[in-house]
Amino acid sequence: MLNQKLQQKLLQKLSPQQILLMKLLQVPTLALEQRIKQEIEENPALEEINDGMDEEYETREDIDLDEQENFSTQEDSDEGEELYDAEPEYNQDEEFDVEDYMSEDDLDSYRYQVNNYSADDEEKEIPFTASTTFHESLIQQLGLRITDPRKLKIATHIVGNLDDSGYLTRDLSAMVDELIFLQNIETHVKELEEILSIIQELDPPGVGARSLRECLLIQLRHKPETDSVKLAMYILERCFDEFSKKHYHKILKKAHVTEQQLKEAIDEILKLNPKPGGSLSETSKENQYIVPDFFIYNNEGELELVLNSRNMPELRINREYTEMLESFSEARARKTNQAQRDAITFIKQKVDSARWFIDALRQRQNTLYVVMKAIMEHQRDFFLTGDETQLKPMILKDIAEKVGLDISTISRVANSKYVQTPYGTYLLKYFFSESLQNSEGEEVSTREVKKILEELIENEDKKNPLTDEELMDKLKEKGYIIARRTVAKYREQLGIPVARMRKEL
């Protein structure tokens, strides 16, 4: 049944310019250059400035980020998401003032390299090397070990089922069916086991294993048979469960050996690689380098913040488009046909889109600078000393209140952004942490507590490692009153096992 009714509701929507800025804020410096090139390709009204242009195309040399207007954003809403790719709507018959598109401000280009680097700066490039992948290396070795084409195909199929760590996680009976359907090769499990034994003799030792125990045993068989190696093989074959749980007293009783002999055998096991394919697969992966978005320098006690803008293209609005608008404006007195009106609408859309993009980039740089400067001032002691215990409690709300921006904007800035300091390169999220009170009532960062907890575990007696209860008492002695379950949570966040698993002979 159809009916009509009046409904009043309040919606919050973002303008296309705000949405564009929000999307650019999330993009790190490494990906921003590609995003700009993509926009240049899609919008012919936007172009890159090249060296040696005429004076009329010269741009401003400096942009003072401190004097730019702060850009305050609204919160995202579900309705605002629909506008991500929205373009302005135009009425083809509406009048417009071409002077709005010819003003000097609109023709100003945006120069990214803002006094950050000089022409004399040395540019260093990191060379990339090509290497053989883990699976390719095994297939090359198979060609030297197996001459039968049929068996070589089977072995290649098995190698293709190895994971990046070098383990075979597929069942051999299932692979028999695969070989029949995929390669029309009839085989049986016994033949697959024979070929798998050949694969397990390849380098690196341990590949082709179906479990951790088998992987370690394969590597031990490649070593000379000393007393320590023999005992290590006995431990893995007969006492693997006790070894994995570090019940050393049970192993001593079962193997009838001394504590020193057990220690030497365990040392042999600890030298083995539990992921034999990992070392080679890691080198074959494409190298990923961190490009910092900010640089912080310590100039004799004074912190200096610089945005990373190297290799960023300089943009301006294409002069030909503004000249076309000017010519259309001069001919506006004469009667225009539909094709000319469509052309004017197209040009207006592209020029406006270019202006929005350039303005969004300006706002992006300004917002990044303002937010990072607030973080730098808040964590000033850390940036001066590099001591992690000097980190102060800081949440997104603290920075948002300082710079007058929304929390969602601060979150976008902190996401996937890096800062290079004299003490290393850090992810911005590293500086955000919750707070707790010490015995004196002072607010301290949870990261400071984690650092002290890590030091306590590092300096403990490995024969009698500290339990979570004992770690809680140690922290209380230092003035940090926290519960045992909180100690366990911080320990797990640091990737540190329980006391029993940290025990050593």
C-alpha positions as CSV (number, residue, x, y, z in Angstrom):
1,M,0.0,0.0,0.0
2,L,1.4,3.4,-1.0
3,N,1.2,6.3,1.3
4,Q,2.8,9.7,1.8
5,K,4.2,11.2,4.9
6,L,6.4,14.0,6.2
7,Q,9.6,13.1,7.9
8,Q,12.1,15.4,9.5
9,K,15.6,14.2,10.2
10,L,19.1,15.7,10.8
11,L,21.9,14.5,8.6
12,Q,25.6,15.2,8.7
13,K,27.4,15.1,5.3
14,L,30.9,16.0,4.3
15,S,31.6,18.1,1.3
16,P,33.6,16.6,-1.6
17,Q,36.5,18.9,-0.6
18,Q,36.5,17.5,3.0
19,I,36.3,13.9,1.8
20,L,39.2,14.5,-0.6
21,L,41.3,15.9,2.3
22,M,40.4,13.0,4.6
23,K,41.5,10.5,1.9
24,L,44.8,12.3,1.3
25,L,45.5,12.5,5.0
26,Q,45.6,8.7,5.2
27,V,48.1,8.4,2.4
28,P,51.7,8.1,3.5
29,T,54.5,10.0,1.7
30,L,55.6,6.9,-0.2
31,A,52.1,6.5,-1.8
32,L,51.3,10.2,-2.2
33,E,53.5,10.6,-5.3
34,Q,51.6,7.8,-7.1
35,R,48.3,9.3,-6.0
36,I,49.3,12.7,-7.5
37,K,50.4,11.1,-10.7
38,Q,47.1,9.3,-10.9
39,E,45.2,12.6,-10.5
40,I,47.3,14.2,-13.2
41,E,46.5,11.4,-15.6
42,E,42.7,11.6,-14.8
43,N,42.4,15.3,-14.8
44,P,43.8,17.2,-17.9
45,A,43.3,20.5,-16.1
46,L,46.0,19.6,-13.6
47,E,49.6,19.5,-14.7
48,E,53.1,19.1,-13.3
49,I,55.6,22.0,-13.4
50,N,58.9,21.2,-15.1
51,D,62.2,23.1,-14.7
52,G,62.9,25.9,-17.2
53,M,59.3,27.2,-17.6
54,D,58.5,30.8,-18.6
55,E,58.3,33.4,-15.8
56,E,54.6,33.5,-16.1
57,Y,54.4,30.0,-14.8
58,E,56.8,30.6,-11.9
59,T,55.3,29.7,-8.5
60,R,55.8,30.9,-5.0
61,E,59.1,29.7,-3.6
62,D,58.0,29.4,0.1
63,I,54.9,28.4,1.9
64,D,54.8,29.1,5.5
65,L,52.9,26.2,7.0
66,D,52.4,28.0,10.4
67,E,50.5,30.9,8.8
68,Q,48.1,28.7,6.8
69,E,44.6,28.3,8.1
70,N,43.9,25.3,10.3
71,F,41.5,22.9,8.6
72,S,38.8,21.6,11.0
73,T,36.9,18.6,9.9
74,Q,33.6,17.1,10.7
75,E,33.1,13.5,11.8
76,D,32.7,10.9,9.1
77,S,29.2,9.6,8.6
78,D,27.6,6.8,6.7
79,E,26.0,9.3,4.4
80,G,29.3,11.0,3.8
81,E,30.9,7.8,2.5
82,E,28.6,8.0,-0.5
83,L,30.2,11.2,-1.6
84,Y,33.8,9.9,-2.0
85,D,33.7,10.0,-5.8
86,A,31.2,12.8,-6.1
87,E,31.7,15.6,-8.5
88,P,30.1,19.1,-8.4
89,E,26.8,19.3,-10.3
90,Y,26.5,22.1,-12.8
91,N,23.5,23.7,-14.5
92,Q,24.5,24.1,-18.1
93,D,22.5,27.3,-18.5
94,E,23.7,29.0,-15.3
95,E,25.9,32.1,-15.6
96,F,29.4,32.1,-14.2
97,D,32.1,34.6,-13.7
98,V,35.2,33.6,-15.6
99,E,37.3,35.9,-13.3
100,D,36.7,33.3,-10.5
101,Y,38.8,30.9,-12.6
102,M,41.4,33.5,-13.7
103,S,42.4,35.0,-10.3
104,E,46.0,34.8,-9.3
105,D,45.3,32.6,-6.3
106,D,43.7,30.0,-8.4
107,L,46.5,30.0,-10.9
108,D,49.1,29.6,-8.1
109,S,50.7,26.3,-8.3
110,Y,51.7,24.3,-5.3
111,R,55.4,23.7,-4.6
112,Y,56.1,20.7,-2.4
113,Q,59.8,21.1,-1.8
114,V,59.5,23.9,0.8
115,N,63.0,24.8,1.7
116,N,63.6,21.3,2.9
117,Y,66.4,20.5,0.5
118,S,68.8,22.5,-1.5
119,A,70.2,21.9,-5.0
120,D,73.5,20.7,-3.5
121,D,71.9,17.9,-1.4
122,E,73.2,14.5,-2.4
123,E,70.5,12.1,-3.4
124,K,71.2,8.5,-2.4
125,E,69.4,5.6,-4.0
126,I,69.1,2.0,-2.6
127,P,69.9,-0.6,-5.3
128,F,67.5,-3.5,-5.7
129,T,68.7,-7.0,-6.3
130,A,67.0,-9.9,-8.0
131,S,67.2,-13.3,-6.4
132,T,65.9,-16.8,-6.8
133,T,62.7,-17.7,-4.9
134,F,62.6,-20.6,-2.4
135,H,60.6,-22.9,-4.7
136,E,62.7,-22.0,-7.7
137,S,65.8,-23.0,-5.8
138,L,64.4,-26.4,-4.9
139,I,63.2,-27.1,-8.5
140,Q,66.7,-26.3,-9.8
141,Q,68.2,-28.8,-7.3
142,L,65.6,-31.4,-8.3
143,G,66.8,-31.2,-11.9
144,L,70.2,-32.4,-10.8
145,R,68.9,-35.2,-8.6
146,I,66.0,-36.7,-10.6
147,T,66.4,-37.6,-14.3
148,D,63.1,-39.4,-14.9
149,P,60.7,-36.8,-16.4
150,R,57.7,-38.5,-14.7
151,K,59.2,-38.4,-11.2
152,L,60.4,-34.9,-11.8
153,K,56.9,-33.7,-12.5
154,I,55.7,-35.5,-9.3
155,A,58.6,-33.9,-7.3
156,T,57.8,-30.4,-8.8
157,H,54.2,-30.9,-7.7
158,I,55.2,-31.7,-4.2
159,V,57.6,-28.7,-4.0
160,G,54.7,-26.5,-5.2
161,N,52.7,-27.6,-2.1
162,L,55.4,-26.6,0.4
163,D,54.6,-23.5,2.4
164,D,57.0,-20.5,2.8
165,S,58.5,-22.2,5.9
166,G,59.4,-25.3,3.9
167,Y,56.8,-27.6,5.4
168,L,54.5,-30.0,3.5
169,T,51.1,-29.5,5.1
170,R,49.2,-31.5,2.5
171,D,48.3,-35.2,2.9
172,L,50.1,-37.5,0.5
173,S,46.9,-39.5,-0.3
174,A,45.2,-36.3,-1.4
175,M,48.1,-35.4,-3.6
176,V,47.7,-38.8,-5.3
177,D,44.2,-37.8,-6.5
178,E,45.5,-34.4,-7.5
179,L,48.2,-35.8,-9.8
180,I,45.6,-38.0,-11.5
181,F,43.2,-35.2,-12.2
182,L,45.6,-32.3,-12.9
183,Q,48.6,-34.0,-14.6
184,N,47.2,-37.4,-15.6
185,I,49.9,-39.2,-13.6
186,E,49.0,-42.4,-11.8
187,T,51.0,-42.9,-8.6
188,H,50.7,-44.2,-5.0
189,V,51.6,-43.0,-1.6
190,K,54.7,-45.1,-1.3
191,E,56.2,-43.6,-4.4
192,L,55.4,-40.1,-3.1
193,E,57.2,-40.9,0.1
194,E,60.3,-42.0,-1.9
195,I,60.3,-38.8,-3.9
196,L,59.7,-36.8,-0.7
197,S,62.7,-38.4,0.9
198,I,64.8,-37.0,-2.0
199,I,63.3,-33.5,-1.5
200,Q,64.2,-33.7,2.2
201,E,67.9,-34.1,1.2
202,L,67.9,-30.8,-0.6
203,D,69.2,-27.5,0.7
204,P,68.4,-25.9,3.1
205,P,68.2,-28.9,5.4
206,G,64.8,-29.6,6.9
207,V,62.7,-28.8,3.8
208,G,59.8,-31.1,3.0
209,A,59.2,-32.0,6.7
210,R,55.6,-32.7,7.8
211,S,56.1,-31.6,11.4
212,L,58.5,-29.6,13.5
213,R,60.0,-32.8,15.0
214,E,60.7,-34.3,11.6
215,C,62.2,-31.0,10.4
216,L,64.6,-30.9,13.4
217,L,65.5,-34.6,12.9
218,I,66.3,-34.1,9.2
219,Q,68.7,-31.3,10.1
220,L,70.4,-33.4,12.8
221,R,70.9,-36.2,10.4
222,H,73.0,-33.8,8.2
223,K,75.4,-33.3,11.2
224,P,78.3,-35.5,12.3
225,E,77.2,-38.1,14.7
226,T,78.7,-36.8,18.0
227,D,77.4,-37.8,21.5
228,S,75.5,-34.5,21.7
229,V,73.8,-35.0,18.3
230,K,72.8,-38.6,19.2
231,L,71.3,-37.4,22.5
232,A,69.5,-34.6,20.7
233,M,68.0,-37.1,18.3
234,Y,67.0,-39.3,21.2
235,I,65.3,-36.3,22.9
236,L,63.3,-35.4,19.7
237,E,62.3,-39.0,19.1
238,R,61.5,-40.2,22.6
239,C,61.0,-37.0,24.7
240,F,59.7,-34.4,22.3
241,D,56.6,-33.6,24.5
242,E,58.8,-33.1,27.6
243,F,61.3,-31.0,25.6
244,S,58.6,-28.7,24.2
245,K,57.2,-28.1,27.7
246,K,60.8,-27.7,29.1
247,H,60.3,-30.5,31.7
248,Y,64.0,-31.1,31.9
249,H,63.9,-33.1,35.1
250,K,61.8,-35.7,33.3
251,I,64.2,-35.9,30.4
252,L,67.2,-36.4,32.8
253,K,65.3,-39.2,34.5
254,K,64.3,-40.9,31.2
255,A,67.6,-40.5,29.3
256,H,69.9,-41.3,32.3
257,V,72.3,-38.4,31.5
258,T,73.9,-35.6,33.4
259,E,72.6,-32.1,33.4
260,Q,75.7,-31.0,31.4
261,Q,75.1,-33.6,28.7
262,L,71.5,-32.5,28.5
263,K,72.6,-28.9,28.2
264,E,74.9,-29.7,25.3
265,A,72.2,-31.7,23.5
266,I,69.7,-28.9,23.9
267,D,72.3,-26.4,22.6
268,E,72.5,-28.6,19.4
269,I,68.7,-28.4,19.0
270,L,68.6,-24.7,19.6
271,K,71.1,-24.2,16.8
272,L,68.6,-25.7,14.3
273,N,66.3,-23.7,12.1
274,P,62.6,-24.4,12.8
275,K,61.6,-22.7,9.5
276,P,64.2,-23.8,6.9
277,G,62.4,-22.2,4.0
278,G,62.0,-18.9,5.9
279,S,65.5,-17.6,5.4
280,L,65.5,-18.1,1.7
281,S,61.9,-16.9,1.2
282,E,62.6,-13.7,3.1
283,T,65.5,-12.8,0.9
284,S,63.4,-13.5,-2.2
285,K,60.6,-11.2,-1.1
286,E,60.5,-7.7,-2.5
287,N,62.3,-5.4,-0.2
288,Q,60.1,-2.8,1.5
289,Y,61.8,0.3,2.7
290,I,60.3,2.8,5.2
291,V,60.1,6.3,3.8
292,P,59.7,8.7,6.8
293,D,57.0,11.3,6.5
294,F,58.7,13.6,9.0
295,F,62.2,14.4,10.1
296,I,63.0,15.7,13.6
297,Y,66.5,17.1,14.3
298,N,68.1,18.0,17.6
299,N,70.0,21.3,17.1
300,E,71.8,21.8,20.4
301,G,68.7,21.2,22.5
302,E,66.2,22.8,20.0
303,L,63.9,20.4,18.1
304,E,63.4,21.1,14.4
305,L,60.5,19.5,12.5
306,V,60.7,19.1,8.7
307,L,58.2,17.5,6.4
308,N,59.5,15.0,3.9
309,S,58.6,16.4,0.4
310,R,61.4,15.0,-1.7
311,N,60.5,13.8,-5.2
312,M,57.0,15.2,-5.0
313,P,55.8,16.8,-8.2
314,E,54.8,20.5,-8.3
315,L,51.3,21.2,-9.6
316,R,49.4,24.0,-11.2
317,I,46.2,24.4,-13.2
318,N,46.7,24.0,-16.9
319,R,46.9,27.4,-18.5
320,E,45.2,26.2,-21.7
321,Y,42.0,25.4,-19.8
322,T,41.8,28.8,-18.2
323,E,42.5,30.4,-21.6
324,M,39.6,28.3,-23.1
325,L,37.3,29.5,-20.3
326,E,38.4,33.1,-21.1
327,S,37.6,32.6,-24.8
328,F,34.2,31.1,-24.0
329,S,33.5,34.1,-21.8
330,E,34.3,36.5,-24.6
331,A,32.0,34.6,-26.9
332,R,29.3,34.4,-24.3
333,A,27.6,37.5,-25.7
334,R,27.0,35.6,-28.9
335,K,24.6,32.7,-29.0
336,T,26.2,29.4,-28.0
337,N,25.0,26.0,-29.1
338,Q,24.6,22.9,-26.9
339,A,28.1,21.5,-27.8
340,Q,29.7,24.8,-26.6
341,R,27.8,24.7,-23.3
342,D,28.8,21.1,-22.7
343,A,32.4,22.1,-23.3
344,I,32.1,24.9,-20.8
345,T,30.6,22.6,-18.2
346,F,33.4,20.0,-18.8
347,I,36.1,22.6,-18.4
348,K,34.5,24.1,-15.2
349,Q,34.4,20.6,-13.7
350,K,38.0,19.8,-14.4
351,V,39.3,23.2,-13.3
352,D,37.3,23.0,-10.1
353,S,38.5,19.5,-9.4
354,A,42.1,20.6,-10.0
355,R,41.7,23.5,-7.6
356,W,40.2,21.3,-5.0
357,F,43.1,18.8,-5.3
358,I,45.7,21.5,-5.0
359,D,44.0,23.0,-2.0
360,A,43.6,19.6,-0.4
361,L,47.3,19.0,-0.7
362,R,48.0,22.3,0.9
363,Q,45.6,21.5,3.7
364,R,47.2,18.1,4.1
365,Q,50.7,19.4,4.5
366,N,49.4,22.0,7.0
367,T,47.5,19.4,9.0
368,L,50.4,17.0,9.1
369,Y,52.8,19.7,10.2
370,V,50.5,21.0,13.0
371,V,49.7,17.5,14.3
372,M,53.3,16.3,14.3
373,K,54.5,19.5,15.9
374,A,52.0,18.9,18.8
375,I,53.2,15.4,19.2
376,M,56.8,16.6,19.2
377,E,56.1,19.1,21.9
378,H,54.2,16.6,24.0
379,Q,57.0,14.0,23.8
380,R,59.8,16.6,23.9
381,D,61.8,14.7,26.5
382,F,61.9,11.6,24.4
383,F,62.9,13.3,21.2
384,L,65.8,15.1,23.1
385,T,67.1,11.9,24.9
386,G,65.7,8.9,23.0
387,D,64.9,7.3,26.4
388,E,61.7,5.3,26.1
389,T,61.0,5.8,29.8
390,Q,60.6,9.5,29.1
391,L,57.5,8.9,26.9
392,K,54.5,10.6,28.4
393,P,50.9,9.2,28.3
394,M,49.2,10.4,25.2
395,I,46.0,9.5,23.5
396,L,44.4,10.9,20.3
397,K,42.1,13.1,22.3
398,D,45.1,15.0,23.9
399,I,46.5,16.0,20.5
400,A,43.0,16.8,19.1
401,E,42.4,19.2,21.9
402,K,45.8,20.9,21.4
403,V,45.5,21.5,17.6
404,G,41.7,22.0,17.5
405,L,41.0,19.1,15.1
406,D,38.7,16.1,15.3
407,I,39.9,12.9,16.8
408,S,39.3,11.1,13.5
409,T,41.6,13.5,11.8
410,I,44.4,12.8,14.3
411,S,43.8,9.1,13.8
412,R,44.2,9.5,10.0
413,V,47.5,11.4,10.4
414,A,48.9,8.8,12.8
415,N,48.0,5.9,10.6
416,S,50.9,4.5,8.5
417,K,53.0,7.6,9.1
418,Y,56.7,7.4,10.2
419,V,59.0,10.0,11.8
420,Q,62.8,9.8,11.6
421,T,64.6,10.9,14.8
422,P,68.2,10.9,15.9
423,Y,67.4,7.7,17.7
424,G,65.6,5.8,15.0
425,T,62.5,5.7,12.8
426,Y,59.2,5.2,14.6
427,L,55.6,4.7,13.6
428,L,53.5,7.6,14.9
429,K,51.2,5.2,16.7
430,Y,54.3,4.3,18.8
431,F,54.0,7.5,20.8
432,F,50.4,7.0,21.8
433,S,49.8,5.0,25.0
434,E,47.4,4.9,27.9
435,S,48.4,6.2,31.4
436,L,48.4,4.8,34.9
437,Q,49.3,6.3,38.3
438,N,52.5,5.3,40.2
439,S,52.8,5.2,44.0
440,E,53.4,9.0,44.1
441,G,50.2,9.7,42.1
442,E,52.0,10.8,38.9
443,E,50.6,9.9,35.5
444,V,53.1,7.5,33.7
445,S,52.9,5.9,30.3
446,T,52.1,2.2,30.0
447,R,55.0,2.0,27.6
448,E,57.3,3.1,30.4
449,V,56.0,0.2,32.5
450,K,56.5,-2.2,29.6
451,K,60.1,-1.1,29.2
452,I,60.9,-1.7,32.8
453,L,59.1,-5.1,32.7
454,E,61.2,-6.0,29.7
455,E,64.4,-5.1,31.6
456,L,63.4,-7.1,34.6
457,I,62.8,-10.2,32.5
458,E,66.1,-9.6,30.6
459,N,68.1,-9.5,33.8
460,E,66.4,-12.4,35.6
461,D,68.0,-15.6,36.6
462,K,67.2,-17.9,33.6
463,K,67.5,-21.0,35.8
464,N,64.7,-19.6,38.0
465,P,62.8,-17.1,35.9
466,L,60.4,-14.6,37.6
467,T,56.8,-15.5,37.7
468,D,54.1,-12.9,37.0
469,E,53.5,-12.6,40.7
470,E,57.2,-11.9,41.4
471,L,57.3,-9.4,38.5
472,M,54.3,-7.7,40.0
473,D,56.2,-7.4,43.3
474,K,59.3,-6.1,41.5
475,L,57.3,-3.4,39.8
476,K,55.6,-2.4,43.1
477,E,59.1,-1.9,44.6
478,K,59.8,0.5,41.7
479,G,56.6,2.4,42.4
480,Y,54.3,0.9,39.8
481,I,51.2,-0.6,41.4
482,I,49.6,-2.9,38.9
483,A,47.7,-6.2,39.2
484,R,49.2,-9.6,38.3
485,R,46.8,-10.0,35.3
486,T,48.0,-6.6,34.0
487,V,51.6,-7.9,34.2
488,A,50.5,-10.9,32.2
489,K,48.8,-8.8,29.6
490,Y,51.8,-6.5,29.2
491,R,54.1,-9.6,29.0
492,E,52.0,-11.1,26.2
493,Q,51.9,-7.8,24.3
494,L,55.7,-7.8,24.4
495,G,55.8,-11.4,23.1
496,I,57.5,-12.8,26.2
497,P,56.5,-16.4,27.2
498,V,55.6,-17.5,30.7
499,A,58.3,-18.2,33.3
500,R,58.3,-22.0,32.7
501,M,59.0,-21.4,29.0
502,R,61.9,-19.0,29.8
503,K,63.7,-21.5,31.9
504,E,67.2,-22.5,30.8
505,L,69.8,-25.0,32.1
